Amino acid sequence: MKKAFSLLLVFCFSMSFAQELALVREDGLFGYINKSGEYIIKPQYKVAKSFSEGLAAAEKDKAWGFINTKGEWVIEPTYDKVKYFNSGYALVLKDDQWRYIDKNEKELNAPASDKYYDFQEGVALIRQNDKIGLIGTDGKTILEPTYDEIKAFRDGYAKARKGELWGMINNKGEVIVPFEYEEIGNTYNTSGVYGKKGGNFGIIHNGTFNVIEGADKVWNFHGDSGLTYARKDKKTGFVNSKGEWVIPPTYSKARAFSNGLAPVAKDKEWGYIDMEGKTVIDFQYRDAEVFSANGLAPVKEKNWGFIDTSGNMIIPTEYSITAGLAFLAGNNDKGFLGDYARLKSKKGWGFFNTKGELLGNKWYQNAEPFVKN
């Protein structure tokens, strides 16, 4: 009992010190702030990356290494290039050779590959003789290189191609959707996944291919709404897992349901409908995105701002919401990621909370989203 109590104390202690940090640049140098807007690591790096699995890549004297949340070098800067840590390993380049290392800089004994890929959800792609397979974090082959293509894993699943046909596999290398589709979506959940077979678009659900009458394009399911959007005769509507039109295709454009609402466009104006197809927020915006989990969505007039599910303007339409080519190859997700949205003004980049308040009342040259460590 004492041992269990001690372990609980250790767990709670460690959790209390878990934090989210964001990479920012000020006066030409990168540093890291916490969600109070305080510098945890002061700007000192000419080039650096966001944290991943407790470590962040940084450059010193044209060489790369990894620092911890105290700014200490855990892996000394001796590499020519480095990638992010994922599943316990990061790819590093030295002497023209890519290799996987763990946080103790121990190298993974992995099979030779014609090209090296980052780990993702516990697996990494391996390429041999123009065929793709999978390896695990123990370096052993999970799936022999027999596929022509395997795309990114999402929640344990990935679309893959054999010859001209597509299917889906899980991260154990098992076939989840047979390879008999001319096209297939890249997300798989309880609602299914869209596919194209025999020239027809439909939804693959519980082993059945449900054709969508007249559809010439379908998008991925998002969340647990059970609906996705599809196009017919240049108009967009919503279908269910059975391939049935639940909301008729009458809109010029649409995006996914979230928080019970979906952004849709009539002509050139966007508004929001509920899952019965009723207009909840009038058509008045030049563009609109899906609602985040916190109930706010980006909408565009001349610039971007945020509304709540009642259509109230929480953050005025005065900002840009994506980094584009602003800096590095960072995360350019639109809208809120957790507690903050990353927005750009003429003054620079800043973080806004759900009340529309600017974190620390401060703008930065660049800013990346907060990530948990």
WOMOCOR-V749139 format. One record per pair of residues at least 4 apart in sequence whose C-alpha atoms are under 6 Angstrom apart, sorted by the first residue. I is the first residue (numbers start at 1). J is the second residue. If there is no record, write none. Layout:
# WOMOCOR-V749139
I,J / I,J
This chain:
# WOMOCOR-V749139
9,13 / 19,372 / 19,373 / 20,370 / 20,371 / 20,372 / 20,373 / 21,33 / 21,34 / 21,370 / 21,371 / 22,32 / 22,33 / 22,368 / 22,369 / 22,370 / 23,31 / 23,32 / 23,50 / 23,367 / 23,368 / 24,30 / 24,31 / 24,32 / 24,366 / 24,367 / 25,29 / 25,30 / 25,365 / 25,366 / 26,364 / 26,365 / 29,43 / 29,44 / 29,45 / 29,46 / 30,43 / 30,44 / 30,45 / 31,41 / 31,42 / 31,43 / 32,39 / 32,40 / 32,41 / 33,37 / 33,38 / 33,39 / 33,40 / 34,38 / 37,360 / 41,71 / 47,59 / 48,57 / 48,58 / 49,56 / 49,57 / 50,56 / 51,55 / 51,56 / 52,85 / 53,373 / 54,373 / 55,66 / 55,67 / 55,68 / 56,66 / 56,67 / 57,65 / 57,66 / 58,64 / 58,65 / 58,66 / 59,63 / 59,64 / 63,77 / 63,78 / 63,79 / 63,80 / 64,77 / 64,78 / 64,79 / 65,75 / 65,76 / 65,77 / 66,73 / 66,74 / 66,75 / 67,71 / 67,72 / 67,73 / 67,74 / 68,72 / 79,93 / 79,94 / 80,93 / 80,94 / 81,92 / 81,93 / 82,91 / 82,92 / 83,90 / 83,91 / 84,90 / 85,89 / 85,90 / 86,119 / 87,122 / 88,102 / 89,100 / 89,101 / 89,102 / 90,100 / 90,101 / 91,99 / 91,100 / 92,98 / 92,99 / 93,97 / 93,98 / 100,107 / 100,108 / 101,105 / 101,106 / 101,107 / 101,108 / 102,106 / 109,139 / 110,139 / 113,126 / 113,127 / 113,128 / 114,127 / 114,128 / 115,127 / 117,124 / 117,125 / 118,124 / 119,123 / 119,124 / 123,135 / 123,136 / 124,134 / 124,135 / 125,133 / 125,134 / 126,132 / 126,133 / 126,134 / 127,131 / 127,132 / 131,145 / 131,146 / 131,147 / 131,148 / 132,145 / 132,146 / 132,147 / 132,148 / 133,143 / 133,144 / 133,145 / 134,142 / 134,143 / 135,139 / 135,140 / 135,141 / 135,142 / 136,140 / 143,173 / 147,162 / 148,161 / 148,162 / 149,160 / 149,161 / 150,160 / 151,158 / 151,159 / 152,158 / 153,157 / 153,158 / 156,170 / 156,171 / 157,169 / 157,170 / 158,168 / 158,169 / 159,167 / 159,168 / 159,186 / 160,166 / 160,167 / 160,168 / 161,165 / 161,166 / 165,179 / 165,180 / 165,181 / 165,182 / 166,179 / 166,181 / 167,177 / 167,178 / 167,179 / 168,176 / 168,177 / 169,173 / 169,174 / 169,175 / 169,176 / 170,174 / 181,196 / 181,197 / 182,196 / 182,197 / 183,195 / 183,196 / 184,194 / 184,195 / 185,193 / 185,194 / 185,220 / 188,192 / 188,193 / 191,226 / 191,241 / 192,204 / 192,205 / 193,203 / 193,204 / 194,202 / 194,203 / 194,204 / 195,201 / 195,202 / 195,203 / 196,200 / 196,201 / 201,211 / 201,212 / 201,215 / 202,210 / 202,211 / 202,212 / 202,243 / 203,209 / 203,210 / 203,241 / 203,243 / 204,208 / 204,209 / 210,242 / 210,243 / 211,243 / 212,243 / 214,232 / 215,231 / 215,232 / 216,231 / 216,232 / 217,230 / 217,231 / 218,230 / 219,229 / 221,228 / 226,240 / 227,239 / 227,240 / 228,238 / 228,239 / 229,237 / 229,238 / 230,236 / 230,237 / 230,238 / 231,235 / 231,236 / 235,249 / 235,250 / 235,251 / 235,252 / 236,249 / 236,250 / 236,251 / 236,252 / 236,253 / 237,247 / 237,248 / 237,249 / 238,245 / 238,246 / 238,247 / 239,243 / 239,244 / 239,245 / 239,246 / 240,244 / 247,277 / 251,265 / 251,266 / 252,265 / 252,266 / 252,267 / 253,264 / 253,265 / 254,263 / 254,264 / 255,263 / 256,262 / 257,261 / 257,262 / 258,291 / 260,274 / 261,273 / 261,274 / 262,272 / 262,273 / 263,271 / 263,272 / 264,270 / 264,271 / 264,272 / 265,269 / 265,270 / 269,283 / 269,284 / 269,285 / 269,286 / 270,283 / 270,284 / 270,285 / 270,287 / 271,281 / 271,282 / 271,283 / 272,279 / 272,280 / 272,281 / 273,277 / 273,278 / 273,279 / 273,280 / 274,278 / 281,311 / 285,300 / 285,301 / 286,300 / 286,301 / 287,299 / 287,300 / 288,298 / 288,299 / 289,297 / 289,298 / 290,297 / 291,295 / 291,296 / 291,297 / 292,296 / 295,308 / 296,307 / 296,308 / 297,306 / 297,307 / 298,305 / 298,306 / 298,335 / 299,304 / 299,305 / 299,306 / 300,304 / 303,317 / 303,318 / 303,319 / 304,317 / 304,318 / 304,319 / 304,320 / 305,315 / 305,316 / 305,317 / 306,313 / 306,314 / 306,315 / 307,311 / 307,312 / 307,313 / 307,314 / 308,312 / 314,356 / 315,356 / 319,344 / 319,345 / 320,343 / 320,344 / 321,334 / 321,343 / 322,332 / 322,334 / 323,332 / 335,341 / 336,340 / 336,341 / 340,351 / 340,352 / 340,353 / 341,351 / 341,352 / 342,350 / 342,351 / 343,349 / 343,350 / 344,348 / 344,349 / 348,363 / 348,364 / 348,365 / 349,363 / 349,364 / 349,366 / 349,367 / 350,363 / 351,358 / 351,359 / 352,356 / 352,357 / 352,358 / 352,359 / 353,357
